[in-house]
Amino acid sequence: MPNEEMGSRALPQPADIHNGAVLAIVGGFLLFAGAAIGGILLFLHSEAPGAFTPRAEHRFPSPELQTLPEEDLTRFEAAQRARLTTYAWVDRDHNIARIPIDQAMQLVAGRGQHTYDALRPAPAPPPGASGGNP
């Protein structure tokens, strides 16, 4: 029975919206948007006259590249090797010297389980002892 009832129904009522009103509203919105964009452009042109001119391209100086990187690396490694294998004063006033890394590793390894203990200060000379030779 539901099918018979559907067959006798009338078509849906047409919409009461007028096409002219829709076109007028859409046209009015487009005119408003165009006027707003134009107003913003006029404002920017008067307040920031350079906003629409292309900016001059700023060239940075080219980087100074290595011309002979292999030789630079060889010199750098030689300097590092020299620092790691020679003796030199770091601070002569405080008696701080640099020793070769192989010797430093042997000294550290020779301390055994006490490697990371704090260093004991040098013993004080006995009273009455002179610092010179007899």
Buried (B, 14 or more C-beta within 10 A) or exposed (E): EEEEEEEEEEEEEEEEEEEEEEEEEEEEEEEEEEEEEEEEEEEEEEEEEEEEEEEEEEEEEEEEEEEEEEEEEEEEEEEEEEEEEEEEEEEEEEEEEEEEEEEEEEEEEEEEEEEEEEEEEEEEEEEEEEEEEE
